């Protein structure tokens, strides 16, 4: 399955798809029959060969088991990790970095290597699954989440923890990358307010935006600032 397009689900609905299938435009929450058409009729100029989309049944019991095992491994780096779902975790590795004399990038590489080489219970004895992980390294969890999407699959991205680097990164960030902004909100912000990047919100601020959007902007900024505070408060 590594080199062929496959999706979890069936002809009615797709839960998720591998990166080979995503090259053809197959996405989660897409009807399976549309995914099959996309794979059999790739867009002109894509250089993708016509192929068949393979469906694989889901096994949430196995997913949950492996997810818990991965989180157990990750707690070696941060005992207070926050779980963002079955396949997502937020770690504060500051203490681990100081203890072992490592940079954030080096810790991320170590985490990814440990996950890839570990013998998970679903694998045959003595064999590795080659399970991959993508990491984002940044000053807070929300930024790290965005960074983790940049070099998928099996990659990492480090955002330097200084004001200029963070402002530059956020200013050029497409608004769709911000959690909570979907296609409808993206279209509204672009067509009505001319906002396509986060930097445009900072430029317009309360000056040109209606009160409702200004409140969202303020709430958005405050929530970013409090991510680190919340994480630290759990340590008591």
N, C-alpha and C positions, 0 to 999 in steps of 0.2 A: 504493500500500500504506500510505501514511502515515495515512489516516483509516479504514481498515477493519481488523478483527481478523484477524491472520494468525499462523501458527506455523511454525517450522522443524521439519520432520519429516514425519510422515504419519499415517495412520489408526491405525497400531500404537503409535507413541510420539512424543512431542513433545520436542524438545531445548530449545527456548525459545520465547517468544512476545512479541509487541510489547505496549506498554502499553494499547492499545485492547482487545486480547484479554484482558489481565489483569483489566480491569474486569469481565469476564464470569466470572472465576474460573479462566481457563486458565493453567496453570503448566507449568514444565519437568518432565520425568519423568512426565508425565500421558499416558495412552493418548489417541490422537488422536480416537477415537470419542466419548470423554467430553467432550473439548473442543468437538466439534461439537454435542453435546446442550446444553452450557452456553450456547453462543451462540444456538442456535435456541430455547431455553427459558430466558430470563433470569429470575432470581428475582423474585417479586412485590415490588413496591415499589421496585425498583431504577431504574425509569424508563429502562431500557436497551431499545432496540427489538430484536426478534428479528432475527437476521442469520445469515449463513453464515460459518463459519470457513474461511479460505483457507490452504492448505498450500503452503509454498515449500521446495524442495529445498535441502540444505546444500551449501556450497562452502568446505570448510576450507582449501583452497589460497589462495583469495582472502582469507579471514579472517586467515590467518597473514601474508600479504603486507602487508595494511593494518595489522595489529597491529604488525609490525616498523617500519613507517613512522611510526606514532604514537609508538612508543617512541624512535625517533630524534629526533623533535621534542621529546619530553619531556626528553631528555638535555641539551637546552639549558638546562633549569632545574635539573637535578641529574644530573651525569654518572654518579653511582653509584646510580641508581634501582634499586629492587627490583621484579622482575616477579612479580605474583601470579597470572599466567595470561595467557590470550590477550587479555583485556579489562580487566586490573586492574594498576595500578602504584602503588608507594609512593615518594614523593619527599620528601627533606629539602631544603626550599627556603630554609633559614635564610641560607645564603650569598648566594643570589640576591636575597633581600629586602634584605640589608644593602648589596649592591652597587648595587641600583637604587632604594633608598629606598622600598620598597613594603611594604605589610602582607600578611599571609597571605591575606586575603580578596581583595586586589587581584591577587595572583599567581594565585589560583584562577580569577578572572574572565579573566585574560589567557590562561591555559592553555585554558580552555573556548572562548574566542573564537578562538584560533589553530587549535584542532582543527576548529571549525565552519567556518571560512573557508578552510581549506587545500584545495588541489586534489589530492586523493588519486588514485593511479594508476587506480583503478577508475572514475573519473568521466570524462565526456566533456570534451574540452579546453575550458578556459574556464568550466567549470561546477563548482559546489560541491556536495558530497554533502549538506551540512547535518548531518554527523556530530556527534552531541552527546556530552557527557561530564558526569558528575556528580562533584563534588569534596567531600571532607571536609577541614577544616583543624583540626588538633588537636596536642596536645603529643607524641603518639607515633603510630606507624602503626596500632596496634590501635584506638585511639579514632578516628583519622581514617577508618578503614574503616567503622566504625559510623556516623559522621557523614555519610559519602558516600551512605548509603542514605536519609537523611531527606528530602531534597528532589529525589528522582528524579522524572521524567527531566530532564536539562538544568538542574540546579540545584546549589547548594552550601550547606553549613552550616558555620559557624565556632564552635568550642567555645573560649572564652577560656582561655588557658594560665595560670590561677591555681587554687590548691588548692580554694577554695570552689566555683568554677564546675564544676570536674571532679568533685568529690564529689557535688554536687547532681545533675549529669547522670548519673553512674554509679548513684547510689542509686535513681533513678526509672526506670532502664533495664530494660525487660522482659528476663527471662533468655533468651528465645528469640533476642534480638539478639546474644548472645555466641556467637562461633564455636565449634562443637563441641557445642552444645546443640541437639538436634533435638526432634522431637515427643515421642519416648518419654521422654527425659530431662526435658523440660519438664513432662510429665504426672506423672512420678514426683516431681519437686521440689515441684510444686503440691499433689498429693494426699497425699503422705506427710509432707512437711516444711512445707507452707504457704508455700513460696517462689515468688513470681511476679515479683519484681523483684530486681535485684542488691543493692539496699539491705537486703533481708531476710537475705541471706547475711552481710552485715557485722553486722547486729543479732544474729543467732544465733551466728555464729562457731563456735568449738570448744565453746561452752557446751552447746548442745543438739543438735549434729550428730554423727553417728557418725564414728569415726576416718577411714573411707574418704573421706567427703565433706569432712572437714576438710583432708585431704591435697590433695584436688582444689582446694579453696578457696585453700590456701597456694600451690600450684603456679600457679594462675591469677593470683594477685597478683604472684608473682615474675616470671612471663613478661611481664606488662604492664610491670613496672619495667625489664626488660632489653631491651625493644624498641629504645629509643634507644641503649643501650650497644652493641648489636649493629650498628646502623646506623653509629654513629661509628667502630667498630673496623675497618670495611671500608676506611676512609680511611688506616689505618696511621699 
